[in-house]
């Protein structure tokens, strides 16, 4: 049986080496080589004995996704379309929230049409002054069915493994290593609902946040959820965790039910109670994301209701996100509407910011990740030597 190394924790790699009759510290060497040095071939881990390298080359593997296409935006962002292993099966969501997330089996014809996309997922690399931000996916497709999001049109295809999640960070970092800025930000805001794939997501998060692994600061990693209350409560118990962002997108239950069906399972009262009980670190605040939909949720009264909703919470901020165009029956809010909305929040003591998404021209922005080919022709960038 071949053992997959990518996605394994330091403890798992130490146990693997011990089982092979090697000193356990060899596992820590493999861990550092994989995640800190980004060595994706056992032969490159030259501090391992030759005999161990030869054995691992036969009994283990480091499986990376294939970069099927890269789409380069005029703003410098790059949308990666990754091909993942395991195209032969449709893996269904295995969680207590399967029913609430509307993951009932589609008919055979629809499943057949999706098999071509089953092993594809997207990530976005966004360089900025002094930092780079990588937006990664946690599932192929998504089961939550937010009606304004193109990813929802895919449905849930399958959960990603910890290794598949980590690779979406490791590969772009390696590809852009010549020009990397000192700080890397990670946002779990791509395809999928992270809290409906909890164990693999947290396994990947622990490696990314480990100073001996990828060394990302918890202050520079954000997990975004549609409001899976049991997942929020579970995340609150984790010693090592990213910051939390909640996709709010509505100012009352009726509005949110229409936009985000998950609200019928976890209405605003339950969601905000979980947020109220969430243990914030001294430097931390809860972020609420609010996609601005013209004529739907962007009225002044919506802003006032949002203020009332968030009033019981201790430390919050709101990111107002202009809706990014796609083949869905919505339109962007005007700049004037967004500014008025922001002003109402700020004047009533709720910090609010308008956040424009990167990569809109190559369908890399929030809500646009839907495996689209853009006229069938990728825009390529040079591969590292």
C-alpha positions in Angstrom: 0.0 0.0 0.0 1.3 3.4 -1.0 1.3 6.0 1.7 0.4 9.7 0.9 2.8 12.1 2.7 1.2 15.4 1.7 -1.3 16.4 4.4 0.2 14.3 7.2 1.0 16.0 10.5 4.4 15.9 12.1 3.1 13.3 14.6 1.8 11.1 11.7 5.1 11.4 9.9 7.1 10.6 13.0 4.9 7.5 13.6 5.4 6.5 9.9 9.1 6.6 10.3 9.0 4.7 13.5 6.9 2.0 11.9 9.6 1.7 9.2 12.2 1.1 11.8 13.7 4.6 11.5 14.3 7.1 14.2 11.1 9.2 14.7 13.0 12.5 14.1 13.2 11.5 10.5 9.5 12.3 10.3 10.1 15.8 11.6 12.7 16.2 8.8 10.2 15.1 6.2 7.6 17.5 7.7 10.0 20.5 7.5 11.0 19.6 3.9 7.4 19.3 2.7 5.9 22.4 4.3 8.7 24.8 5.1 11.1 24.0 2.2 8.4 23.0 -0.3 10.2 19.9 -1.5 7.8 17.7 -3.4 10.1 14.8 -4.3 11.5 12.5 -1.6 14.8 12.4 -3.6 15.2 16.1 -2.8 15.1 15.6 1.0 18.9 15.1 1.1 19.2 15.1 4.9 17.5 11.7 4.9 19.7 8.6 4.5 19.8 7.3 0.9 18.3 3.9 2.0 15.3 5.7 3.5 14.8 7.9 0.5 14.9 4.8 -1.8 12.4 3.0 0.4 10.0 6.0 0.6 10.2 6.4 -3.2 8.7 2.9 -3.5 6.3 3.0 -0.5 5.2 6.6 -0.3 4.2 9.5 -2.6 3.7 13.2 -2.6 0.6 13.9 -4.8 0.3 17.4 -6.1 -2.6 18.6 -8.2 -2.0 19.3 -11.8 -2.1 23.0 -12.8 -4.6 22.5 -15.7 -4.8 26.2 -16.5 -3.7 29.6 -15.1 -5.7 32.8 -15.8 -3.7 36.0 -15.2 -5.7 39.1 -14.3 -4.7 42.6 -15.3 -4.5 43.4 -11.6 -1.7 40.8 -11.1 -3.9 38.1 -9.6 -3.7 34.5 -10.9 -6.6 32.1 -10.9 -5.4 28.5 -10.8 -7.5 25.7 -12.1 -6.2 22.5 -10.4 -6.9 19.0 -11.5 -7.2 16.7 -8.5 -6.8 12.9 -8.2 -9.8 10.6 -7.9 -12.1 11.4 -10.8 -13.9 8.0 -10.8 -16.4 8.6 -8.0 -18.8 11.3 -6.8 -18.1 11.5 -3.0 -21.0 12.9 -1.1 -21.0 15.1 1.9 -20.7 12.9 5.0 -21.9 15.2 7.8 -25.0 15.8 9.9 -25.6 18.9 7.8 -26.0 17.0 4.6 -29.7 17.4 4.5 -29.7 21.0 5.5 -27.1 21.8 2.8 -29.4 20.3 0.2 -27.1 17.5 -1.0 -29.7 15.1 -2.3 -28.5 13.0 -5.2 -29.1 14.6 -8.6 -30.4 12.4 -11.4 -28.0 10.2 -13.4 -27.7 12.5 -16.3 -26.7 15.5 -14.2 -24.1 13.4 -12.3 -22.7 12.2 -15.6 -22.3 15.8 -16.9 -20.4 16.7 -13.7 -17.9 13.9 -13.8 -15.6 15.9 -16.1 -15.4 18.6 -13.4 -15.3 16.3 -10.4 -11.5 16.6 -9.8 -11.2 20.3 -10.5 -10.9 23.1 -8.0 -9.7 26.7 -7.9 -7.4 28.9 -5.9 -6.4 32.5 -6.4 -2.9 34.1 -5.9 -3.1 37.9 -5.2 0.2 39.8 -4.9 0.1 43.2 -3.1 2.7 45.6 -1.7 4.4 43.8 1.2 2.3 40.7 1.1 0.5 38.1 -1.0 -2.9 36.6 -0.3 -3.9 33.2 -1.4 -7.6 32.3 -1.5 -8.1 28.5 -1.3 -11.0 26.0 -1.7 -12.0 23.4 0.9 -14.5 21.5 -1.2 -14.9 20.9 -4.9 -18.1 22.7 -5.5 -20.3 23.7 -2.6 -23.5 22.3 -1.1 -24.8 25.5 0.7 -26.5 27.0 -2.4 -26.1 30.7 -1.8 -28.2 32.0 -4.7 -25.9 34.9 -5.6 -22.8 32.7 -5.9 -21.7 31.0 -9.1 -19.9 28.2 -7.1 -23.3 27.1 -5.8 -24.3 26.2 -9.4 -21.8 23.3 -9.3 -23.4 21.6 -6.2 -21.1 19.6 -4.0 -18.8 17.4 -5.9 -16.6 16.2 -3.0 -14.7 17.2 0.1 -11.0 17.9 -0.3 -8.3 16.2 1.7 -5.8 18.1 3.9 -3.1 17.5 1.3 -5.3 18.9 -1.5 -6.0 22.0 0.6 -2.4 22.5 1.5 -1.3 22.1 -2.1 -3.3 25.2 -3.2 -1.0 27.3 -1.0 2.3 25.4 -1.6 2.2 25.4 -5.4 1.5 29.1 -5.9 4.2 30.0 -3.3 6.7 27.8 -5.0 5.8 29.1 -8.5 6.1 32.8 -7.4 9.0 32.2 -5.0 11.3 34.6 -6.8 9.1 37.6 -6.1 7.4 36.7 -2.8 6.7 39.4 -0.3 7.5 38.9 3.5 3.9 38.2 4.5 1.5 35.6 3.3 -2.2 35.8 4.0 -4.5 32.8 3.6 -8.2 33.1 3.2 -10.4 30.0 3.2 -13.0 31.7 0.9 -12.8 29.7 -2.3 -15.1 26.9 -3.3 -16.9 25.1 -0.5 -18.0 25.5 3.1 -15.0 24.9 5.3 -17.0 23.9 8.4 -18.7 21.1 6.4 -15.3 19.5 5.8 -14.1 20.2 9.3 -11.4 17.5 10.0 -9.4 17.9 6.8 -9.7 21.7 6.9 -8.4 21.8 10.5 -5.6 19.3 9.7 -4.4 21.6 6.9 -4.9 24.7 9.1 -2.7 23.3 11.9 0.1 22.7 9.4 -0.2 26.1 7.9 -0.2 27.8 11.3 2.7 25.7 12.7 5.9 27.8 13.0 7.8 24.5 12.1 5.4 23.9 9.2 4.4 26.7 6.8 4.7 29.3 9.5 1.6 31.4 8.7 0.5 33.7 11.5 -3.1 33.2 12.9 -3.5 36.9 12.4 -3.0 36.4 8.6 -5.5 33.5 8.1 -9.2 33.8 7.9 -11.9 31.1 7.5 -15.2 32.2 6.1 -18.4 30.3 6.8 -22.0 30.7 5.6 -23.1 30.2 9.3 -22.8 26.5 10.2 -23.5 26.9 13.9 -22.2 23.5 15.1 -19.0 24.1 13.1 -18.6 27.6 14.7 -19.0 26.1 18.2 -16.5 23.4 17.3 -14.0 25.8 15.9 -14.3 27.8 19.2 -12.8 24.8 21.0 -9.7 24.6 18.8 -6.4 25.8 20.4 -4.9 26.6 17.0 -7.4 28.3 14.7 -7.7 31.1 12.1 -9.7 34.2 12.4 -13.4 33.7 11.7 -15.5 35.5 9.1 -19.3 35.1 8.8 -21.1 35.6 5.5 -24.1 37.6 6.6 -25.5 39.1 3.4 -28.9 40.0 4.8 -30.5 42.1 7.5 -33.4 39.7 8.6 -34.3 36.1 8.4 -36.8 36.5 5.5 -34.2 38.1 3.3 -31.5 35.6 4.3 -33.7 32.6 3.8 -34.2 33.7 0.2 -30.5 34.4 -0.4 -28.9 31.6 1.7 -31.1 28.5 2.3 -28.8 27.4 5.1 -30.4 30.1 7.2 -33.5 28.0 7.4 -31.5 25.5 9.4 -29.4 28.0 11.4 -31.4 31.3 11.6 -29.9 34.6 12.6 -30.8 34.2 16.2 -28.9 30.9 16.5 -26.0 32.2 14.4 -25.6 35.5 16.3 -25.8 33.6 19.6 -22.9 31.4 18.5 -21.0 34.5 17.5 -21.8 36.1 20.9 -20.4 33.0 22.7 -17.3 32.7 20.4 -14.1 33.3 22.4 -12.1 36.1 20.8 -8.4 36.4 21.4 -7.1 39.8 22.7 -6.2 41.0 19.2 -9.2 39.5 17.4 -12.6 40.6 16.1 -15.3 38.9 14.2 -15.7 39.9 10.6 -19.1 39.9 8.9 -19.1 39.8 5.1 -22.0 41.4 3.3 -22.4 41.0 -0.4 -24.1 44.1 -1.7 -27.0 43.2 -4.1 -28.6 46.1 -5.9 -32.2 46.6 -4.9 -32.2 43.4 -2.7 -30.2 44.0 0.5 -28.6 47.5 0.1 -31.3 49.9 1.4 -30.6 52.3 4.3 -33.1 50.3 6.4 -31.0 47.2 5.8 -28.0 49.0 7.2 -29.9 50.1 10.3 -31.1 46.5 10.8 -27.5 45.2 10.5 -26.5 47.6 13.2 -29.2 46.3 15.5 -28.2 42.6 14.7 -24.6 43.2 15.6 -25.1 45.5 18.6 -24.9 42.6 21.2 -21.5 41.5 19.9 -18.2 42.8 21.4 -15.7 43.3 18.7 -16.9 43.2 15.0 -16.2 44.7 11.7 -18.2 44.5 8.4 -16.7 44.1 5.0 -19.1 45.3 2.3 -18.4 43.4 -0.9 -19.7 44.6 -4.3 -21.4 41.7 -6.0 -19.2 40.3 -8.7 -21.0 39.8 -12.1 -22.0 36.3 -13.2 -24.9 34.6 -15.0 -27.2 35.1 -12.1 -30.3 37.4 -11.7 -28.6 40.0 -9.6 -26.9 43.4 -10.1 -24.3 45.4 -8.3 -25.2 48.1 -5.9 -24.3 51.6 -6.9 -21.3 53.3 -5.4 -23.6 55.8 -3.8 -25.7 53.0 -2.1 -22.6 51.3 -0.8 -21.2 54.5 0.6 -24.5 55.3 2.3 -24.7 51.8 3.8 -21.1 52.1 5.0 -21.7 55.5 6.5 -24.8 54.4 8.5 -22.8 51.5 10.0 -19.8 53.6 10.9 -21.9 56.5 12.4 -23.6 53.9 14.7 -20.3 52.5 15.9 -19.9 49.5 13.5 -16.6 49.6 11.6 -17.3 49.0 7.9 -15.2 48.9 4.8 -15.9 48.4 1.1 -13.8 45.6 -0.2 -13.4 45.3 -3.9 -12.5 41.8 -5.1 -9.4 41.1 -7.2 -9.4 39.2 -10.5 -12.9 40.0 -11.7 -11.8 40.0 -15.3 -10.7 36.3 -15.1 -13.6 35.1 -12.9 -11.4 34.9 -9.8 -13.4 37.2 -7.5 -15.6 36.3 -4.6 -18.6 34.2 -5.8 -17.1 33.7 -9.3 -15.2 30.4 -8.8 -17.2 28.0 -11.0 -14.5 26.3 -13.2 -15.2 28.7 -16.1 -12.9 28.5 -19.0 -13.3 32.1 -20.2 -13.9 31.6 -23.9 -12.0 28.3 -23.7 -8.6 30.0 -23.8 -6.4 30.2 -20.7 -4.1 33.1 -20.2 -0.7 31.6 -19.3 2.1 32.8 -17.1 5.7 31.7 -17.1 6.5 28.6 -15.0 9.4 28.9 -12.6 12.6 27.3 -13.6 
